[in-house]
Amino acid sequence: MKIVILDGFTLNSGDLNWTPLSGFGELVVYDRTAETDVAARCQDAAIVITNKVPLIRETMQQLPHLKLITVLATGYNIVDVDAARQLGIVVCNVPAYSTASVAQHTFALLLELTNHVGLHAQSVAAGEWQRSPDFAYTKKPLMELDGKTLGIVGFGNIGQRTAHIGAALGMQILYNSRTKKETAVGRYVDLQTLFSQSDVVSLHCPLTVDNKGFVNKELLNRMKPSAFFINTARGQLVNEQDLADALNEKKIAAAALDVLATEPPNESNPLLHARNCIFTPHIAWISFEARQRVMAITAQNIDAFLKGYPINVVNG
């Protein structure tokens, strides 16, 4: 049995090994694969593993041996799951592997906005502290999170973990999700209220056909001029021009983004040159521990499928 990994480099650049997967059959690992090469590389594969390489209907129709697609992530919008179902191909994902890592990264971004650690470290490295007439100085104002309101959009595993961390820092929690949750941390409100009352808005919802670009001018205009916007979910949730305009027009104070609609971004992306916008290159999920879990759960997905009781199926 042939197993093909289309884009293995981001999961394993050398600090992990493929042993958990290689025992199931002939394993072929590509660091990266162009969309135009998918059909040729997977021609004899029974199992295809992908992270961000799309698998569309036209491609799957060219793969007569394909029985299982397993996505190295929780989000699976890069696979046409309806087409896979019609073609008899099972699609699995890796749920809940990055909860701790993404929540932690959310606060790394938020604390950079409030404490500017990187900016001050660069200042010291440039010799500014040595030349300072005072024992302490700031390049930008610092802000306490205690007593501020954190608005969380999406209240699954990551959203709830983020809420608990925020509450531990003394923040008041508002949340919005498709379903109201029983929780001692946070109060359910509608989106308009969340955006208007929060000092920090953080996205933790999946991308669906219904919410693409829902963070738009109308919602951003409801935010406080002092508020921060954070996205560690999916870039397509945001109308990027509207967010850039809100930053440049000082409708909001700052944004911190780990994701963009197109990755890597085009130079024309308006957010790359927007005022008070900081970025990390889609790394909230990428801690060593989280990637170990991805590998282990992917192996479990394959093992269960081969034994006839597939798990983590998203197109059942």
Legacy VTK file of the C-alpha trace (Angstrom):
# vtk DataFile Version 3.0
C-alpha trace
ASCII
DATASET POLYDATA
POINTS 316 float
0.000 0.000 0.000
1.332 3.414 -0.979
1.013 6.454 1.288
1.908 9.906 -0.053
2.532 12.984 2.070
2.185 16.067 -0.124
3.658 18.783 2.106
5.516 17.282 5.016
8.085 20.000 5.677
6.024 22.221 7.973
5.120 19.242 10.154
8.574 17.704 10.162
11.534 19.788 9.060
13.904 17.293 10.642
13.176 17.330 14.382
10.578 14.544 14.170
10.652 11.272 12.242
8.115 9.515 10.073
8.327 6.148 11.842
4.747 6.263 13.198
3.494 6.377 9.581
6.061 4.330 7.689
4.939 1.056 9.246
1.645 1.096 7.348
3.156 0.666 3.896
5.351 2.369 1.308
5.674 5.965 2.519
6.637 8.718 0.070
7.215 12.144 1.615
7.367 15.368 -0.388
8.389 18.536 1.421
6.157 20.592 -0.871
3.852 19.893 -3.809
2.421 22.271 -6.385
-1.296 21.846 -7.061
-0.495 20.898 -10.667
1.641 17.951 -9.468
-0.816 16.384 -7.022
-2.428 13.920 -9.429
0.873 12.651 -10.776
2.463 12.220 -7.349
-0.572 10.431 -5.906
-1.391 8.214 -8.884
-0.860 4.890 -7.097
-1.628 6.063 -3.560
-4.283 4.491 -1.361
-3.739 7.129 1.324
-2.873 10.794 0.781
-1.781 13.049 3.624
-1.970 16.809 3.184
-1.660 19.904 5.287
-2.326 22.861 3.000
-2.181 21.350 -0.513
-5.751 21.377 -1.888
-7.458 18.195 -3.027
-10.267 19.077 -5.417
-12.823 16.951 -7.235
-10.967 16.957 -10.557
-7.805 15.699 -8.870
-9.528 12.999 -6.842
-11.293 11.718 -9.961
-7.849 10.928 -11.387
-6.853 8.787 -8.391
-8.614 5.419 -8.683
-6.730 3.815 -5.788
-7.349 6.604 -3.282
-9.358 5.488 -0.246
-8.301 7.836 2.554
-7.286 11.484 2.856
-5.998 12.559 6.235
-5.395 16.254 6.886
-2.497 17.264 9.146
-4.671 19.905 10.804
-8.040 20.486 12.413
-9.339 22.666 9.582
-10.090 20.686 6.429
-11.399 23.331 4.026
-8.576 22.488 1.587
-10.353 19.198 0.747
-13.573 19.015 -1.270
-15.245 16.773 1.297
-18.502 16.453 -0.645
-16.670 15.224 -3.719
-14.643 12.822 -1.585
-17.823 11.388 -0.087
-19.345 10.883 -3.517
-16.179 9.139 -4.691
-16.089 6.860 -1.645
-13.004 8.502 -0.117
-12.876 8.922 3.654
-11.495 12.250 4.925
-10.083 12.541 8.464
-8.642 15.472 10.363
-6.607 15.929 13.555
-8.814 17.523 16.201
-7.725 19.359 19.339
-3.973 18.884 18.845
-3.068 22.584 19.028
-5.346 23.898 21.766
-2.588 24.805 24.211
-0.197 26.082 21.545
-2.681 28.370 19.781
-4.049 29.803 23.017
-0.493 30.447 24.193
0.422 32.118 20.910
-2.676 34.294 21.100
-1.332 35.777 24.311
2.173 36.040 22.913
0.689 38.318 20.256
-1.467 40.193 22.746
1.413 40.732 25.162
3.550 42.055 22.334
0.830 44.637 21.679
0.589 45.591 25.353
4.232 45.291 26.481
6.257 45.695 23.245
8.926 43.268 24.412
10.440 42.896 20.964
10.650 46.651 20.434
12.364 47.211 23.765
14.759 44.289 23.252
15.772 45.821 19.914
16.236 49.179 21.624
18.600 47.716 24.210
20.501 45.817 21.521
20.912 49.107 19.649
22.557 50.678 22.727
19.719 52.991 23.741
19.643 51.828 27.370
23.375 52.335 27.727
22.986 55.888 26.465
19.844 56.661 28.470
20.026 59.336 31.183
17.362 57.381 33.130
17.298 53.876 34.619
14.046 53.097 32.750
12.399 54.318 29.564
9.655 53.188 27.198
9.448 53.289 23.428
5.648 52.906 23.523
3.124 53.000 26.378
2.621 49.734 28.260
-0.853 48.528 29.225
-2.239 46.191 31.886
-4.719 43.509 30.832
-6.262 43.253 34.293
-9.815 44.604 34.138
-9.909 44.765 30.333
-12.561 42.909 28.312
-11.572 40.047 26.016
-14.067 39.151 23.305
-13.665 35.664 21.857
-15.335 34.660 18.590
-15.609 30.874 18.515
-15.830 28.999 21.795
-14.498 25.548 21.043
-11.440 24.030 22.692
-9.088 26.878 21.728
-11.562 29.636 22.465
-12.304 28.224 25.900
-8.612 27.757 26.721
-8.018 31.366 25.653
-10.869 32.477 27.904
-9.357 30.714 30.934
-5.965 32.330 30.348
-7.561 35.733 29.936
-9.587 35.271 33.124
-6.400 34.281 34.986
-4.933 37.628 33.921
-7.949 39.412 35.368
-9.799 40.003 32.090
-13.552 40.015 31.696
-14.651 37.504 29.052
-17.314 37.878 26.382
-17.831 35.197 23.767
-19.841 34.460 20.660
-20.268 31.062 19.025
-22.744 29.139 16.905
-24.135 27.573 20.069
-24.372 28.977 23.564
-22.113 27.049 25.959
-22.489 26.338 29.648
-19.415 27.980 31.134
-18.325 29.686 34.308
-15.848 31.737 32.302
-17.405 34.280 30.008
-20.754 35.663 28.984
-22.460 34.949 25.665
-23.258 38.040 23.574
-24.075 38.734 19.944
-21.285 39.704 17.552
-22.198 43.384 17.478
-22.055 43.617 21.273
-18.797 41.683 21.420
-17.040 43.960 18.945
-18.354 47.151 20.549
-17.627 46.262 24.185
-14.313 44.399 23.950
-10.873 45.865 24.492
-9.444 42.852 22.660
-11.239 40.798 19.990
-9.715 37.395 19.238
-10.898 34.967 16.532
-11.022 31.228 17.266
-13.735 30.007 14.906
-13.463 27.657 11.912
-13.807 28.965 8.365
-17.144 28.076 6.764
-19.013 29.131 3.641
-21.161 31.359 5.854
-18.510 33.350 7.728
-15.930 34.168 5.067
-15.002 37.842 5.439
-17.447 38.399 8.301
-14.974 40.718 10.050
-15.739 43.707 7.881
-16.092 47.458 8.011
-19.419 47.308 9.820
-18.082 45.249 12.720
-14.695 46.984 12.862
-16.379 50.378 13.074
-18.093 49.200 16.245
-14.771 48.636 18.011
-13.246 51.062 20.488
-10.438 53.255 19.076
-8.230 51.773 21.807
-9.094 48.146 20.994
-6.866 45.382 19.616
-7.796 42.754 17.027
-6.131 39.315 16.992
-6.519 36.479 14.499
-4.943 33.056 15.000
-7.790 31.220 13.234
-8.106 31.669 9.459
-7.207 34.689 7.345
-10.275 34.364 5.136
-12.486 35.267 8.094
-11.377 38.878 7.651
-11.975 41.434 4.929
-8.333 42.474 4.808
-8.865 45.817 3.104
-11.456 46.775 5.711
-9.082 45.853 8.533
-6.236 47.804 6.937
-8.514 50.808 6.579
-9.608 50.553 10.218
-5.958 50.550 11.317
-4.838 53.348 9.016
-7.843 55.506 9.924
-7.226 54.862 13.654
-10.643 53.258 14.077
-8.827 50.601 16.158
-5.477 50.756 17.946
-3.629 47.715 16.584
-3.869 44.222 15.154
-1.803 41.061 15.564
-2.192 38.355 12.940
-0.851 34.836 12.580
-2.900 34.110 9.455
-3.747 35.832 6.188
-6.166 35.004 3.381
-3.306 34.044 1.051
-0.207 32.401 2.505
2.542 33.286 1.879
1.027 36.750 1.366
1.201 38.765 -1.818
3.163 42.002 -1.605
-0.079 43.774 -2.511
-1.792 42.654 0.704
-2.926 45.931 2.318
-2.237 44.671 5.828
1.502 44.271 5.250
1.893 48.055 5.275
-0.954 48.960 7.608
-0.420 51.039 10.727
0.231 49.153 13.987
-0.152 45.674 12.506
2.204 42.890 13.559
2.505 39.395 12.107
3.783 35.916 12.731
3.940 33.467 9.785
1.134 31.011 10.683
3.068 29.441 13.554
0.534 29.321 16.391
0.071 25.581 15.761
3.712 24.684 15.223
5.147 23.954 18.678
7.151 20.739 18.919
4.606 19.206 21.263
1.668 20.035 18.982
3.423 18.557 15.952
4.138 15.389 17.914
0.410 15.101 18.562
-0.370 15.631 14.867
1.945 12.757 13.963
0.492 10.470 16.615
-3.154 11.206 15.811
-2.530 10.847 12.068
-1.090 7.389 12.744
-4.200 6.580 14.793
-6.403 7.767 11.917
-4.667 5.450 9.461
-4.625 2.509 11.852
-8.333 2.823 12.622
-9.206 3.150 8.938
-7.256 0.035 8.020
-8.991 -1.869 10.826
-12.385 -0.857 9.450
-13.553 1.682 12.017
-12.286 5.100 10.848
-12.078 7.884 13.419
-12.052 11.687 13.154
-14.054 11.428 9.929
-15.257 14.806 8.628
-17.260 13.635 5.609
-19.180 10.714 7.068
LINES 1 317
316 0 1 2 3 4 5 6 7 8 9 10 11 12 13 14 15 16 17 18 19 20 21 22 23 24 25 26 27 28 29 30 31 32 33 34 35 36 37 38 39 40 41 42 43 44 45 46 47 48 49 50 51 52 53 54 55 56 57 58 59 60 61 62 63 64 65 66 67 68 69 70 71 72 73 74 75 76 77 78 79 80 81 82 83 84 85 86 87 88 89 90 91 92 93 94 95 96 97 98 99 100 101 102 103 104 105 106 107 108 109 110 111 112 113 114 115 116 117 118 119 120 121 122 123 124 125 126 127 128 129 130 131 132 133 134 135 136 137 138 139 140 141 142 143 144 145 146 147 148 149 150 151 152 153 154 155 156 157 158 159 160 161 162 163 164 165 166 167 168 169 170 171 172 173 174 175 176 177 178 179 180 181 182 183 184 185 186 187 188 189 190 191 192 193 194 195 196 197 198 199 200 201 202 203 204 205 206 207 208 209 210 211 212 213 214 215 216 217 218 219 220 221 222 223 224 225 226 227 228 229 230 231 232 233 234 235 236 237 238 239 240 241 242 243 244 245 246 247 248 249 250 251 252 253 254 255 256 257 258 259 260 261 262 263 264 265 266 267 268 269 270 271 272 273 274 275 276 277 278 279 280 281 282 283 284 285 286 287 288 289 290 291 292 293 294 295 296 297 298 299 300 301 302 303 304 305 306 307 308 309 310 311 312 313 314 315
